[in-house]
Amino acid sequence: MNAIIIEDENLSAQRLEGMLKKCDPDIQIVAILPSVADSVQWLRRHDAPDLVFMDIHLEDDLCFKIFELAPLTSPVIFTTAYDEYMIKAFKVNSVDYLLKPINAEELAAALDQFKALKAQFSKPDIDTLLQYIGRRNPEYKTRFMITVGAKIRSIEVKDIAYFYSQEKLTFMVTKDGQNLPIDFSLDKLTALLDPREFFRVSRQFLVGFPSIQTVHTFYKGKFKLDLQPKAKVEAFVSGDRMTEFKEWLGR
């Protein structure tokens, strides 16, 4: 497997290359590139690598400029000291987002995830394909009827930012900032809503993708979310949901 490392710190690049060789001796690092300009030039002149390891802050610009200037379709594992770019990273070709200093176990897990995705899409199983072709798309809720005072209102799911529970009550928060009580538990809502659009990040929050503004690393192996509209209580991703959450962000 051919890979390139896009990293402006030479020691970090060398350390990553050494860790990769220990994780998988079959990985061949064909180039180490320190800048957006060098990366764009290399990608224009060579066949696409199987995998790219990419830092966010390069010596001449942010790495996202590469996607604008070069035909980069290879999967990317981001390796960076900055957590605020996670959402943007998963909107491009991201397999995983690893924070420096890189942990060997997390690196190995990211490689396993890449290999699993590659196997899934490069070797389609005919029986599985036939099942997908014949399977009807599940029907998810498109609106909720809620009671507000003496009135009953219809709220479209596309207008909902997220749901949260507090003191045994469940609330929906609309994109225009309304907090409205709803007669469904978060467990029930998770089953009713399209999992591509909403994710249960914890026992307290079920969030829609557009509502996530920033993802921060937090103590004890959690992520903290900045939501829009701003949540009344802090929103965290539970430690046991972090891997699945990162996969969901990249879908």
C-alpha positions as YAML, in Angstrom:
chain: A
units: angstrom
residues:
- id: 1
  name: MET
  ca: [0.00, 0.00, 0.00]
- id: 2
  name: ASN
  ca: [1.37, 3.38, -1.02]
- id: 3
  name: ALA
  ca: [0.86, 6.38, 1.26]
- id: 4
  name: ILE
  ca: [2.06, 9.96, 1.54]
- id: 5
  name: ILE
  ca: [2.58, 12.11, 4.60]
- id: 6
  name: ILE
  ca: [1.73, 15.82, 4.40]
- id: 7
  name: GLU
  ca: [3.42, 17.37, 7.42]
- id: 8
  name: ASP
  ca: [5.56, 20.50, 7.87]
- id: 9
  name: GLU
  ca: [7.36, 19.30, 11.04]
- id: 10
  name: ASN
  ca: [10.16, 16.97, 9.99]
- id: 11
  name: LEU
  ca: [10.42, 15.21, 13.35]
- id: 12
  name: SER
  ca: [6.67, 14.59, 13.45]
- id: 13
  name: ALA
  ca: [6.78, 13.18, 9.92]
- id: 14
  name: GLN
  ca: [9.67, 10.85, 10.78]
- id: 15
  name: ARG
  ca: [7.96, 9.70, 13.98]
- id: 16
  name: LEU
  ca: [4.72, 8.98, 12.10]
- id: 17
  name: GLU
  ca: [6.58, 7.07, 9.39]
- id: 18
  name: GLY
  ca: [8.28, 4.94, 12.04]
- id: 19
  name: MET
  ca: [4.97, 4.21, 13.79]
- id: 20
  name: LEU
  ca: [3.34, 3.24, 10.50]
- id: 21
  name: LYS
  ca: [6.10, 0.76, 9.68]
- id: 22
  name: LYS
  ca: [5.56, -0.87, 13.08]
- id: 23
  name: CYS
  ca: [1.77, -0.97, 12.58]
- id: 24
  name: ASP
  ca: [1.94, -2.33, 9.03]
- id: 25
  name: PRO
  ca: [5.26, -3.20, 7.35]
- id: 26
  name: ASP
  ca: [3.46, -3.29, 3.96]
- id: 27
  name: ILE
  ca: [2.87, 0.49, 4.01]
- id: 28
  name: GLN
  ca: [5.25, 2.27, 1.65]
- id: 29
  name: ILE
  ca: [5.67, 6.01, 2.29]
- id: 30
  name: VAL
  ca: [6.32, 7.36, -1.21]
- id: 31
  name: ALA
  ca: [6.54, 11.06, -0.30]
- id: 32
  name: ILE
  ca: [6.73, 13.42, 2.69]
- id: 33
  name: LEU
  ca: [5.46, 16.87, 1.76]
- id: 34
  name: PRO
  ca: [5.73, 19.98, 3.99]
- id: 35
  name: SER
  ca: [3.39, 22.46, 2.28]
- id: 36
  name: VAL
  ca: [0.22, 23.00, 0.29]
- id: 37
  name: ALA
  ca: [2.25, 24.02, -2.78]
- id: 38
  name: ASP
  ca: [4.47, 20.91, -2.67]
- id: 39
  name: SER
  ca: [1.46, 18.66, -2.10]
- id: 40
  name: VAL
  ca: [-0.51, 20.10, -4.99]
- id: 41
  name: GLN
  ca: [2.48, 19.79, -7.31]
- id: 42
  name: TRP
  ca: [3.11, 16.17, -6.26]
- id: 43
  name: LEU
  ca: [-0.55, 15.15, -6.60]
- id: 44
  name: ARG
  ca: [-0.77, 16.64, -10.09]
- id: 45
  name: ARG
  ca: [2.27, 14.67, -11.25]
- id: 46
  name: HIS
  ca: [1.73, 11.27, -9.64]
- id: 47
  name: ASP
  ca: [-0.92, 8.60, -9.38]
- id: 48
  name: ALA
  ca: [-3.18, 8.93, -6.38]
- id: 49
  name: PRO
  ca: [-1.81, 7.17, -3.27]
- id: 50
  name: ASP
  ca: [-3.88, 4.58, -1.46]
- id: 51
  name: LEU
  ca: [-3.90, 6.68, 1.71]
- id: 52
  name: VAL
  ca: [-2.87, 10.17, 2.85]
- id: 53
  name: PHE
  ca: [-1.76, 11.24, 6.33]
- id: 54
  name: MET
  ca: [-2.31, 14.97, 6.59]
- id: 55
  name: ASP
  ca: [-1.55, 17.67, 9.16]
- id: 56
  name: ILE
  ca: [-3.93, 20.65, 9.28]
- id: 57
  name: HIS
  ca: [-1.52, 23.58, 9.67]
- id: 58
  name: LEU
  ca: [1.16, 23.47, 6.97]
- id: 59
  name: GLU
  ca: [3.99, 25.92, 6.37]
- id: 60
  name: ASP
  ca: [2.11, 27.97, 3.75]
- id: 61
  name: ASP
  ca: [-1.63, 27.47, 4.47]
- id: 62
  name: LEU
  ca: [-4.25, 25.17, 5.95]
- id: 63
  name: CYS
  ca: [-4.34, 21.74, 4.33]
- id: 64
  name: PHE
  ca: [-7.93, 22.21, 3.10]
- id: 65
  name: LYS
  ca: [-6.53, 24.39, 0.32]
- id: 66
  name: ILE
  ca: [-5.09, 21.21, -1.21]
- id: 67
  name: PHE
  ca: [-8.59, 19.88, -1.89]
- id: 68
  name: GLU
  ca: [-9.41, 23.05, -3.82]
- id: 69
  name: LEU
  ca: [-6.28, 22.97, -5.99]
- id: 70
  name: ALA
  ca: [-5.54, 19.29, -6.61]
- id: 71
  name: PRO
  ca: [-7.52, 16.20, -7.63]
- id: 72
  name: LEU
  ca: [-7.26, 14.53, -4.23]
- id: 73
  name: THR
  ca: [-9.69, 11.61, -4.00]
- id: 74
  name: SER
  ca: [-7.62, 9.33, -1.74]
- id: 75
  name: PRO
  ca: [-8.85, 8.62, 1.80]
- id: 76
  name: VAL
  ca: [-7.24, 10.87, 4.42]
- id: 77
  name: ILE
  ca: [-6.28, 10.30, 8.05]
- id: 78
  name: PHE
  ca: [-5.79, 13.71, 9.64]
- id: 79
  name: THR
  ca: [-2.98, 14.05, 12.20]
- id: 80
  name: THR
  ca: [-3.05, 17.37, 14.00]
- id: 81
  name: ALA
  ca: [-2.69, 19.21, 17.28]
- id: 82
  name: TYR
  ca: [-5.91, 21.17, 16.65]
- id: 83
  name: ASP
  ca: [-9.36, 19.82, 17.45]
- id: 84
  name: GLU
  ca: [-11.44, 22.69, 16.05]
- id: 85
  name: TYR
  ca: [-11.20, 21.50, 12.44]
- id: 86
  name: MET
  ca: [-12.82, 18.10, 13.00]
- id: 87
  name: ILE
  ca: [-16.15, 18.98, 11.39]
- id: 88
  name: LYS
  ca: [-14.45, 20.46, 8.32]
- id: 89
  name: ALA
  ca: [-12.17, 17.41, 8.06]
- id: 90
  name: PHE
  ca: [-15.06, 15.00, 7.94]
- id: 91
  name: LYS
  ca: [-16.62, 16.94, 5.07]
- id: 92
  name: VAL
  ca: [-13.72, 15.90, 2.84]
- id: 93
  name: ASN
  ca: [-12.16, 12.44, 2.38]
- id: 94
  name: SER
  ca: [-11.56, 11.75, 6.07]
- id: 95
  name: VAL
  ca: [-11.22, 8.24, 7.49]
- id: 96
  name: ASP
  ca: [-10.19, 9.42, 10.96]
- id: 97
  name: TYR
  ca: [-8.96, 12.47, 12.88]
- id: 98
  name: LEU
  ca: [-6.05, 11.80, 15.23]
- id: 99
  name: LEU
  ca: [-4.78, 14.37, 17.70]
- id: 100
  name: LYS
  ca: [-1.07, 14.80, 18.36]
- id: 101
  name: PRO
  ca: [0.83, 13.32, 20.02]
- id: 102
  name: ILE
  ca: [-0.29, 10.35, 17.94]
- id: 103
  name: ASN
  ca: [-1.14, 7.28, 20.00]
- id: 104
  name: ALA
  ca: [0.00, 3.95, 18.50]
- id: 105
  name: GLU
  ca: [-3.27, 2.21, 19.37]
- id: 106
  name: GLU
  ca: [-5.37, 4.98, 17.80]
- id: 107
  name: LEU
  ca: [-3.18, 4.92, 14.68]
- id: 108
  name: ALA
  ca: [-3.60, 1.15, 14.38]
- id: 109
  name: ALA
  ca: [-7.38, 1.52, 14.82]
- id: 110
  name: ALA
  ca: [-7.50, 4.18, 12.10]
- id: 111
  name: LEU
  ca: [-5.60, 1.87, 9.72]
- id: 112
  name: ASP
  ca: [-7.97, -0.98, 10.53]
- id: 113
  name: GLN
  ca: [-10.91, 1.29, 9.80]
- id: 114
  name: PHE
  ca: [-9.39, 2.31, 6.45]
- id: 115
  name: LYS
  ca: [-8.77, -1.33, 5.48]
- id: 116
  name: ALA
  ca: [-12.31, -2.32, 6.45]
- id: 117
  name: LEU
  ca: [-13.79, 0.48, 4.33]
- id: 118
  name: LYS
  ca: [-11.52, -0.40, 1.42]
- id: 119
  name: ALA
  ca: [-12.53, -4.06, 1.57]
- id: 120
  name: GLN
  ca: [-16.19, -3.15, 1.81]
- id: 121
  name: PHE
  ca: [-16.21, -0.98, -1.29]
- id: 122
  name: SER
  ca: [-13.59, -2.68, -3.48]
- id: 123
  name: LYS
  ca: [-14.97, -6.22, -3.22]
- id: 124
  name: PRO
  ca: [-18.75, -6.07, -3.37]
- id: 125
  name: ASP
  ca: [-20.60, -9.23, -2.45]
- id: 126
  name: ILE
  ca: [-23.29, -10.06, -5.01]
- id: 127
  name: ASP
  ca: [-25.76, -11.38, -2.42]
- id: 128
  name: THR
  ca: [-25.32, -8.23, -0.34]
- id: 129
  name: LEU
  ca: [-25.82, -6.03, -3.37]
- id: 130
  name: LEU
  ca: [-29.03, -7.85, -4.25]
- id: 131
  name: GLN
  ca: [-30.28, -7.35, -0.70]
- id: 132
  name: TYR
  ca: [-29.59, -3.62, -0.96]
- id: 133
  name: ILE
  ca: [-31.33, -3.41, -4.33]
- id: 134
  name: GLY
  ca: [-34.43, -5.17, -3.04]
- id: 135
  name: ARG
  ca: [-34.56, -3.43, 0.32]
- id: 136
  name: ARG
  ca: [-37.04, -0.62, 0.79]
- id: 137
  name: ASN
  ca: [-35.75, 2.49, 2.46]
- id: 138
  name: PRO
  ca: [-37.07, 2.68, 6.02]
- id: 139
  name: GLU
  ca: [-39.63, 5.38, 6.66]
- id: 140
  name: TYR
  ca: [-38.50, 7.90, 9.25]
- id: 141
  name: LYS
  ca: [-40.47, 10.69, 10.90]
- id: 142
  name: THR
  ca: [-40.72, 13.86, 8.85]
- id: 143
  name: ARG
  ca: [-42.74, 15.92, 11.35]
- id: 144
  name: PHE
  ca: [-43.89, 15.96, 14.97]
- id: 145
  name: MET
  ca: [-47.20, 17.16, 16.36]
- id: 146
  name: ILE
  ca: [-46.66, 18.88, 19.70]
- id: 147
  name: THR
  ca: [-48.97, 20.62, 22.16]
- id: 148
  name: VAL
  ca: [-48.08, 24.17, 23.15]
- id: 149
  name: GLY
  ca: [-50.61, 25.55, 25.61]
- id: 150
  name: ALA
  ca: [-54.02, 25.06, 24.05]
- id: 151
  name: LYS
  ca: [-52.63, 24.69, 20.53]
- id: 152
  name: ILE
  ca: [-51.28, 21.77, 18.55]
- id: 153
  name: ARG
  ca: [-48.35, 22.59, 16.29]
- id: 154
  name: SER
  ca: [-46.68, 20.68, 13.49]
- id: 155
  name: ILE
  ca: [-42.86, 20.87, 13.50]
- id: 156
  name: GLU
  ca: [-40.95, 19.60, 10.46]
- id: 157
  name: VAL
  ca: [-37.90, 17.44, 11.27]
- id: 158
  name: LYS
  ca: [-35.82, 19.53, 8.86]
- id: 159
  name: ASP
  ca: [-36.43, 22.51, 11.19]
- id: 160
  name: ILE
  ca: [-35.15, 20.71, 14.32]
- id: 161
  name: ALA
  ca: [-31.56, 21.25, 15.47]
- id: 162
  name: TYR
  ca: [-31.37, 18.71, 18.31]
- id: 163
  name: PHE
  ca: [-33.18, 17.04, 21.23]
- id: 164
  name: TYR
  ca: [-32.15, 16.85, 24.88]
- id: 165
  name: SER
  ca: [-33.51, 15.50, 28.14]
- id: 166
  name: GLN
  ca: [-33.53, 17.28, 31.48]
- id: 167
  name: GLU
  ca: [-35.19, 16.28, 34.75]
- id: 168
  name: LYS
  ca: [-36.99, 13.34, 33.07]
- id: 169
  name: LEU
  ca: [-38.46, 15.62, 30.38]
- id: 170
  name: THR
  ca: [-37.54, 15.70, 26.68]
- id: 171
  name: PHE
  ca: [-37.21, 18.88, 24.65]
- id: 172
  name: MET
  ca: [-36.72, 19.65, 20.98]
- id: 173
  name: VAL
  ca: [-34.73, 22.70, 19.98]
- id: 174
  name: THR
  ca: [-35.62, 24.17, 16.62]
- id: 175
  name: LYS
  ca: [-33.13, 25.84, 14.33]
- id: 176
  name: ASP
  ca: [-34.66, 29.23, 15.16]
- id: 177
  name: GLY
  ca: [-34.01, 28.69, 18.88]
- id: 178
  name: GLN
  ca: [-37.36, 27.49, 20.25]
- id: 179
  name: ASN
  ca: [-37.25, 25.04, 23.19]
- id: 180
  name: LEU
  ca: [-40.37, 22.86, 22.99]
- id: 181
  name: PRO
  ca: [-41.38, 19.90, 25.18]
- id: 182
  name: ILE
  ca: [-42.11, 16.66, 23.33]
- id: 183
  name: ASP
  ca: [-43.81, 13.47, 24.49]
- id: 184
  name: PHE
  ca: [-41.11, 11.09, 23.30]
- id: 185
  name: SER
  ca: [-38.10, 9.70, 25.10]
- id: 186
  name: LEU
  ca: [-34.67, 10.04, 23.47]
- id: 187
  name: ASP
  ca: [-34.64, 6.25, 23.05]
- id: 188
  name: LYS
  ca: [-37.86, 6.43, 21.05]
- id: 189
  name: LEU
  ca: [-36.69, 9.44, 19.04]
- id: 190
  name: THR
  ca: [-33.46, 7.64, 18.12]
- id: 191
  name: ALA
  ca: [-35.52, 4.87, 16.53]
- id: 192
  name: LEU
  ca: [-37.88, 7.29, 14.73]
- id: 193
  name: LEU
  ca: [-35.27, 9.59, 13.13]
- id: 194
  name: ASP
  ca: [-32.96, 9.03, 10.17]
- id: 195
  name: PRO
  ca: [-29.60, 7.94, 11.67]
- id: 196
  name: ARG
  ca: [-27.78, 9.69, 8.83]
- id: 197
  name: GLU
  ca: [-29.13, 13.01, 10.11]
- id: 198
  name: PHE
  ca: [-29.34, 12.54, 13.91]
- id: 199
  name: PHE
  ca: [-26.91, 10.89, 16.33]
- id: 200
  name: ARG
  ca: [-27.36, 9.98, 20.00]
- id: 201
  name: VAL
  ca: [-24.14, 11.39, 21.43]
- id: 202
  name: SER
  ca: [-25.04, 10.65, 25.07]
- id: 203
  name: ARG
  ca: [-27.92, 9.75, 27.34]
- id: 204
  name: GLN
  ca: [-28.88, 13.43, 27.35]
- id: 205
  name: PHE
  ca: [-28.48, 14.58, 23.73]
- id: 206
  name: LEU
  ca: [-29.64, 13.52, 20.25]
- id: 207
  name: VAL
  ca: [-28.11, 15.97, 17.78]
- id: 208
  name: GLY
  ca: [-28.64, 16.83, 14.13]
- id: 209
  name: PHE
  ca: [-25.51, 17.14, 12.00]
- id: 210
  name: PRO
  ca: [-26.02, 20.82, 10.97]
- id: 211
  name: SER
  ca: [-26.36, 21.85, 14.63]
- id: 212
  name: ILE
  ca: [-22.75, 20.85, 15.41]
- id: 213
  name: GLN
  ca: [-20.56, 23.91, 15.08]
- id: 214
  name: THR
  ca: [-17.33, 22.76, 16.77]
- id: 215
  name: VAL
  ca: [-16.00, 19.58, 18.37]
- id: 216
  name: HIS
  ca: [-13.54, 20.01, 21.25]
- id: 217
  name: THR
  ca: [-11.48, 17.34, 22.97]
- id: 218
  name: PHE
  ca: [-12.28, 17.20, 26.66]
- id: 219
  name: TYR
  ca: [-10.94, 15.47, 29.75]
- id: 220
  name: LYS
  ca: [-11.59, 11.81, 30.47]
- id: 221
  name: GLY
  ca: [-11.71, 10.86, 26.81]
- id: 222
  name: LYS
  ca: [-14.79, 12.85, 25.81]
- id: 223
  name: PHE
  ca: [-15.70, 15.33, 23.10]
- id: 224
  name: LYS
  ca: [-17.49, 18.56, 23.95]
- id: 225
  name: LEU
  ca: [-19.86, 19.98, 21.32]
- id: 226
  name: ASP
  ca: [-20.70, 23.58, 20.51]
- id: 227
  name: LEU
  ca: [-24.27, 23.47, 19.22]
- id: 228
  name: GLN
  ca: [-26.29, 26.02, 17.30]
- id: 229
  name: PRO
  ca: [-28.61, 27.22, 18.76]
- id: 230
  name: LYS
  ca: [-26.55, 27.21, 21.96]
- id: 231
  name: ALA
  ca: [-27.60, 24.46, 24.38]
- id: 232
  name: LYS
  ca: [-28.83, 25.31, 27.87]
- id: 233
  name: VAL
  ca: [-26.61, 22.56, 29.29]
- id: 234
  name: GLU
  ca: [-23.23, 21.41, 28.02]
- id: 235
  name: ALA
  ca: [-23.30, 18.70, 25.36]
- id: 236
  name: PHE
  ca: [-20.72, 15.92, 25.47]
- id: 237
  name: VAL
  ca: [-20.06, 12.80, 23.41]
- id: 238
  name: SER
  ca: [-19.82, 9.82, 25.73]
- id: 239
  name: GLY
  ca: [-16.49, 8.02, 25.75]
- id: 240
  name: ASP
  ca: [-18.02, 4.78, 24.48]
- id: 241
  name: ARG
  ca: [-19.63, 6.62, 21.53]
- id: 242
  name: MET
  ca: [-16.60, 8.56, 20.28]
- id: 243
  name: THR
  ca: [-15.47, 6.10, 17.60]
- id: 244
  name: GLU
  ca: [-18.99, 5.68, 16.22]
- id: 245
  name: PHE
  ca: [-19.49, 9.45, 16.38]
- id: 246
  name: LYS
  ca: [-16.37, 10.11, 14.29]
- id: 247
  name: GLU
  ca: [-17.54, 7.54, 11.73]
- id: 248
  name: TRP
  ca: [-20.96, 9.23, 11.61]
- id: 249
  name: LEU
  ca: [-19.40, 12.65, 11.02]
- id: 250
  name: GLY
  ca: [-17.57, 11.28, 8.01]
- id: 251
  name: ARG
  ca: [-20.56, 9.72, 6.29]
...
